[in-house]
């Protein structure tokens, strides 16, 4: 008998020794994908923007705007794929923010920004003291995945002392692989204040510029050359840096009447914290479960980011473990450590929850097959769907997706359509089998060939309906892209599994023997009895059919009314409750 493509595939693979190997490899690839695919909360999106800092010392905000900000906006706005350019002008400083379009790779964006600045450097008023532009790129991975807050009940330990502890912790956390940004918020910086005394300056015939130049010259190291000796080249540096407060106090700023004038003679030197740029306070809310109860205590927070494509769960666990170990060596006993953000934990919880729902959805499909076809057929469908999901997870990893709530939702969403191919194939084989009189090796190719064409057509129809979603522009396009791409890959792979592996599974589980015709069982009799009122050709049957159609339309109308009546709130994304 001549078969189409689907029938030929079923005939070739139903008894082939290669088929179980294909199924085994697919399952192993899925296990591999689950093990190596990074887990995180949100999909990886290329949303790149950068701040360009340009200093103009001594200039007012208006002068900075006219001389720096406006020309910079005009130059940077000409870069391809730039969406917006903003600027902020302050006394002595311009901050120009450049936002690139969604989807532009971070590396490409920063390189194009740097090249544009360097090729148009002539617009900077260097003669007025404008500095070299400083580019600071930012993106989605700059959002911290772990934040640790330090606080103390000891009133003697304020934010400055806590910050010193935080800096010690920072140095250790930076050693953890794949950590990207580790910084401390809260607490003042350590500075040395030099308060000049005008009367003393006048007595020694000194001014501000003289003191400033003396400090600059004394805090400088220059390369003085290279000395070659005994076949070794030694680099010689001249000068030294001011290492501590005593060095600053004993700095000679001038000579008066043959006597050195020290900085401490004309100024008061104070080693003290600077005014903080930001403040952090911690207090206990209703969900607080810590041993100690802070009451608006000063604190500092250590924020830790991750590199793109790395596993948020592993990094968060490593950071928290390292912090716990540092309590014995770097963290004083009266300093408390609170994990105030752990996106690794929430990402892992969401991934596990969605995986559980994935298993539940598959089990639900298997249960329905048991009810209407039988437990052996249900096993065939369950195995086919499981193999499809496994190889789809591998394809998702190979494409570059991570395990996040959107990509896993795509798999749950696609369960309803992934199962179609296997169910159609299994149901038609079961139908032919129920007629009896033939072996499975004869039944399977014919049954698959009958429904193969429509199954292929239906698969590509679903893909054609899903794929346009992958080309949505703006922020939501890349964010939601795992849904159409994962679902489409799953549909294509489910078709291949249905035509190649499912016939072998059916033959292996059911057995290749002559099957006899089945009489009507209780399920068939129940179905016939349920549908019979709608199949009558008389007036009663016609009324029943109209009532059925009317009921469907009425329920559809009620469902639509849920939206305008605010019983169902439509929004793009669910609320993200991390309290």
KAQUIJO-V457275 format. One record per backbone hydrogen bond with DSSP energy under -0.5 kcal/mol. CO is the residue of the C=O (numbers start at 1). NH is the residue of the N-H. E is the energy in kcal/mol with one decimal. If there is no record, write none. Layout:
co & nh & e
CO & NH & E
CO & NH & E
//
This chain:
co & nh & e
4 & 8 & -2.6
5 & 9 & -2.4
6 & 10 & -2.2
7 & 11 & -2.4
8 & 12 & -2.2
9 & 13 & -2.4
10 & 14 & -1.5
16 & 19 & -0.8
16 & 20 & -0.5
17 & 21 & -0.6
18 & 22 & -2.2
19 & 23 & -2.3
20 & 24 & -2.5
21 & 25 & -2.8
22 & 26 & -2.2
23 & 27 & -2.1
24 & 28 & -2.6
25 & 29 & -2.6
26 & 30 & -1.8
27 & 31 & -2.3
28 & 32 & -2.6
29 & 33 & -2.4
30 & 34 & -2.2
31 & 35 & -1.8
32 & 36 & -2.2
33 & 37 & -2.4
38 & 403 & -2.9
39 & 312 & -1.4
39 & 313 & -0.9
41 & 405 & -1.3
43 & 45 & -0.6
45 & 47 & -1.3
46 & 48 & -0.5
46 & 103 & -2.9
48 & 100 & -2.5
49 & 138 & -3.3
50 & 98 & -3.0
51 & 53 & -0.6
51 & 136 & -2.7
52 & 54 & -0.5
52 & 96 & -2.6
53 & 134 & -2.6
54 & 94 & -2.7
55 & 131 & -2.5
56 & 59 & -1.9
59 & 92 & -0.9
60 & 64 & -2.6
61 & 65 & -2.1
62 & 66 & -2.3
63 & 67 & -2.8
64 & 68 & -2.3
64 & 69 & -2.1
65 & 70 & -2.7
68 & 72 & -2.2
69 & 73 & -2.5
70 & 74 & -1.9
71 & 75 & -2.0
72 & 76 & -2.8
73 & 77 & -1.9
75 & 78 & -1.1
76 & 79 & -1.4
79 & 82 & -1.3
81 & 83 & -0.5
81 & 101 & -2.6
84 & 99 & -2.9
86 & 97 & -2.4
88 & 90 & -0.5
88 & 95 & -2.8
90 & 93 & -1.9
92 & 56 & -2.2
93 & 90 & -3.1
94 & 54 & -2.4
94 & 96 & -0.5
95 & 88 & -2.4
95 & 97 & -0.6
96 & 52 & -2.9
97 & 86 & -2.8
97 & 99 & -0.5
98 & 50 & -2.2
98 & 100 & -0.5
99 & 83 & -2.6
99 & 84 & -1.7
101 & 104 & -1.7
105 & 109 & -2.5
106 & 110 & -2.4
107 & 111 & -2.3
108 & 112 & -2.2
109 & 113 & -2.0
110 & 114 & -2.6
111 & 115 & -2.6
112 & 116 & -2.0
113 & 117 & -2.0
114 & 118 & -2.5
115 & 119 & -2.4
116 & 120 & -0.8
118 & 121 & -1.0
120 & 123 & -1.3
121 & 124 & -1.4
124 & 126 & -2.3
125 & 128 & -1.4
125 & 130 & -1.5
126 & 129 & -1.7
129 & 57 & -0.6
133 & 135 & -0.5
134 & 53 & -3.0
134 & 136 & -0.5
135 & 137 & -0.5
136 & 51 & -2.2
138 & 49 & -2.4
139 & 142 & -1.6
140 & 143 & -1.1
141 & 306 & -0.7
145 & 343 & -3.2
145 & 344 & -0.6
146 & 304 & -2.6
147 & 340 & -1.6
147 & 341 & -1.4
148 & 302 & -3.3
149 & 338 & -2.5
150 & 300 & -1.7
151 & 336 & -3.5
153 & 155 & -0.6
154 & 157 & -1.7
156 & 158 & -0.9
158 & 162 & -2.1
159 & 163 & -2.0
160 & 164 & -1.4
161 & 165 & -1.5
162 & 166 & -2.3
163 & 167 & -2.5
164 & 168 & -1.4
165 & 169 & -1.8
166 & 170 & -2.8
167 & 171 & -1.8
168 & 172 & -0.9
169 & 173 & -2.4
170 & 174 & -2.3
172 & 175 & -1.1
173 & 176 & -2.0
176 & 179 & -1.4
178 & 307 & -2.3
181 & 305 & -2.7
183 & 303 & -3.0
185 & 301 & -2.5
189 & 191 & -0.6
189 & 274 & -3.0
191 & 193 & -0.5
191 & 272 & -1.6
193 & 195 & -0.6
193 & 270 & -2.7
194 & 196 & -0.8
195 & 268 & -2.8
196 & 198 & -0.7
197 & 201 & -2.4
198 & 202 & -2.3
199 & 203 & -2.1
200 & 204 & -1.8
201 & 206 & -3.2
202 & 205 & -0.9
207 & 211 & -1.7
208 & 212 & -2.6
209 & 213 & -2.7
210 & 214 & -2.1
211 & 215 & -2.2
212 & 216 & -2.3
213 & 217 & -2.7
214 & 218 & -1.7
215 & 219 & -0.9
217 & 220 & -0.5
220 & 240 & -0.6
222 & 224 & -0.5
222 & 238 & -3.1
225 & 236 & -3.0
227 & 229 & -0.6
227 & 234 & -3.1
229 & 232 & -1.0
232 & 229 & -2.9
232 & 234 & -0.6
234 & 227 & -3.0
235 & 237 & -0.5
236 & 224 & -2.8
236 & 225 & -0.8
238 & 222 & -2.7
240 & 220 & -0.9
241 & 243 & -0.7
244 & 248 & -1.4
245 & 249 & -2.7
246 & 250 & -2.4
248 & 251 & -1.3
249 & 264 & -1.7
251 & 253 & -0.6
251 & 263 & -2.2
254 & 261 & -3.4
256 & 259 & -1.8
259 & 256 & -3.3
260 & 262 & -0.6
261 & 253 & -2.8
261 & 254 & -1.2
262 & 265 & -1.6
262 & 266 & -0.6
263 & 266 & -1.2
263 & 267 & -1.1
266 & 197 & -2.9
267 & 269 & -0.6
268 & 195 & -2.6
268 & 270 & -0.5
270 & 193 & -3.0
270 & 272 & -0.9
272 & 191 & -1.5
278 & 187 & -0.8
280 & 299 & -2.5
282 & 297 & -2.4
285 & 288 & -1.3
292 & 294 & -0.6
294 & 284 & -1.5
297 & 282 & -2.5
298 & 152 & -0.6
300 & 150 & -2.9
301 & 185 & -2.9
301 & 303 & -0.6
302 & 148 & -2.5
303 & 183 & -2.0
304 & 145 & -2.4
304 & 146 & -1.6
305 & 180 & -1.6
307 & 310 & -1.7
310 & 312 & -0.7
311 & 315 & -2.1
312 & 316 & -2.3
313 & 317 & -2.2
314 & 318 & -2.3
315 & 319 & -2.5
316 & 320 & -2.4
317 & 321 & -2.5
318 & 322 & -2.4
319 & 323 & -2.3
320 & 324 & -2.1
321 & 325 & -2.0
322 & 326 & -1.6
323 & 327 & -0.6
324 & 327 & -0.9
325 & 328 & -1.0
326 & 329 & -0.8
326 & 330 & -2.9
326 & 331 & -1.7
330 & 332 & -0.6
332 & 335 & -1.6
334 & 153 & -0.6
334 & 154 & -0.5
334 & 336 & -0.5
336 & 151 & -1.9
338 & 149 & -3.2
338 & 340 & -1.0
341 & 147 & -1.7
342 & 346 & -1.7
343 & 347 & -2.4
344 & 348 & -2.3
345 & 349 & -2.4
346 & 350 & -2.4
347 & 351 & -2.3
348 & 352 & -2.6
349 & 353 & -2.4
350 & 354 & -2.6
351 & 355 & -2.3
352 & 356 & -2.3
353 & 357 & -2.1
354 & 358 & -1.9
355 & 359 & -2.2
356 & 360 & -2.5
357 & 361 & -2.7
358 & 362 & -2.0
359 & 363 & -2.7
360 & 364 & -2.3
361 & 365 & -1.8
362 & 366 & -2.2
363 & 367 & -2.4
364 & 368 & -2.0
365 & 369 & -2.0
366 & 370 & -2.2
367 & 371 & -1.8
368 & 372 & -1.8
369 & 373 & -3.0
369 & 374 & -1.9
374 & 378 & -1.9
375 & 379 & -1.9
376 & 380 & -1.9
377 & 381 & -2.4
378 & 382 & -2.9
379 & 383 & -2.6
380 & 384 & -2.4
381 & 385 & -2.7
382 & 386 & -2.3
383 & 387 & -2.6
384 & 388 & -2.2
385 & 389 & -2.7
386 & 390 & -2.3
387 & 391 & -2.4
388 & 392 & -2.0
389 & 393 & -2.2
390 & 394 & -1.6
391 & 395 & -2.2
392 & 396 & -2.5
393 & 397 & -2.1
394 & 398 & -2.8
395 & 399 & -1.9
396 & 400 & -0.9
396 & 401 & -2.2
397 & 400 & -0.7
402 & 404 & -1.1
403 & 40 & -2.0
404 & 408 & -2.5
405 & 409 & -1.3
406 & 410 & -1.8
407 & 411 & -1.2
408 & 412 & -2.2
409 & 413 & -3.3
410 & 414 & -1.8
411 & 415 & -0.8
412 & 415 & -0.8
412 & 416 & -0.6
413 & 416 & -0.5
414 & 417 & -0.8
414 & 418 & -3.5
415 & 419 & -1.9
417 & 421 & -0.6
418 & 422 & -0.7
419 & 423 & -2.6
420 & 424 & -2.8
421 & 425 & -2.1
422 & 426 & -2.9
423 & 427 & -3.0
424 & 428 & -1.9
425 & 429 & -2.2
426 & 430 & -2.6
427 & 431 & -2.2
428 & 432 & -2.3
429 & 433 & -2.5
430 & 434 & -2.0
431 & 435 & -0.6
432 & 435 & -0.8
432 & 436 & -0.7
433 & 436 & -1.0
434 & 518 & -2.5
438 & 515 & -1.5
439 & 442 & -0.9
439 & 443 & -2.0
440 & 444 & -3.1
442 & 446 & -0.9
443 & 447 & -2.9
444 & 448 & -2.8
445 & 449 & -2.3
446 & 450 & -1.8
447 & 451 & -1.3
448 & 452 & -1.5
449 & 453 & -0.7
451 & 455 & -2.1
452 & 456 & -2.5
453 & 457 & -2.5
454 & 458 & -2.9
455 & 459 & -2.3
456 & 460 & -2.2
457 & 461 & -1.8
458 & 462 & -2.1
459 & 463 & -2.1
460 & 464 & -2.3
461 & 465 & -1.5
462 & 466 & -1.8
463 & 467 & -2.8
464 & 468 & -0.6
466 & 469 & -1.7
467 & 470 & -2.1
468 & 471 & -1.4
469 & 472 & -1.1
474 & 478 & -0.9
475 & 479 & -1.5
476 & 480 & -2.4
477 & 481 & -0.9
480 & 483 & -1.8
480 & 484 & -0.7
481 & 485 & -2.1
482 & 486 & -2.2
483 & 487 & -2.2
484 & 488 & -2.1
485 & 489 & -2.6
486 & 490 & -2.6
487 & 491 & -2.3
488 & 492 & -2.3
489 & 493 & -2.5
490 & 494 & -2.5
491 & 495 & -1.8
492 & 496 & -1.7
493 & 497 & -2.7
494 & 498 & -2.5
495 & 499 & -2.0
496 & 500 & -2.0
497 & 501 & -1.5
497 & 502 & -2.4
500 & 504 & -0.5
501 & 505 & -2.5
502 & 506 & -2.7
503 & 507 & -2.4
504 & 508 & -2.4
505 & 509 & -2.6
506 & 510 & -2.6
506 & 511 & -0.5
507 & 511 & -1.5
511 & 513 & -1.5
515 & 437 & -3.0
515 & 438 & -0.5
521 & 525 & -2.3
522 & 526 & -2.5
523 & 527 & -2.3
524 & 528 & -2.6
525 & 529 & -2.2
526 & 530 & -2.2
527 & 531 & -2.2
528 & 532 & -1.6
529 & 533 & -0.5
531 & 534 & -1.4
531 & 535 & -0.6
532 & 535 & -1.6
532 & 536 & -0.7
538 & 542 & -1.8
539 & 543 & -2.4
540 & 544 & -2.2
541 & 545 & -2.1
542 & 546 & -2.2
543 & 547 & -2.6
544 & 548 & -2.2
545 & 549 & -2.4
546 & 550 & -2.8
547 & 551 & -2.3
548 & 552 & -2.0
549 & 553 & -2.3
550 & 554 & -2.4
551 & 555 & -2.4
552 & 556 & -2.1
553 & 557 & -2.2
554 & 558 & -2.2
555 & 559 & -2.2
556 & 560 & -2.1
557 & 561 & -1.9
558 & 562 & -0.8
559 & 562 & -0.7
560 & 563 & -1.3
560 & 564 & -0.8
561 & 565 & -1.8
562 & 567 & -1.6
562 & 568 & -2.0
563 & 566 & -1.8
568 & 570 & -0.6
575 & 577 & -0.9
576 & 578 & -0.9
//
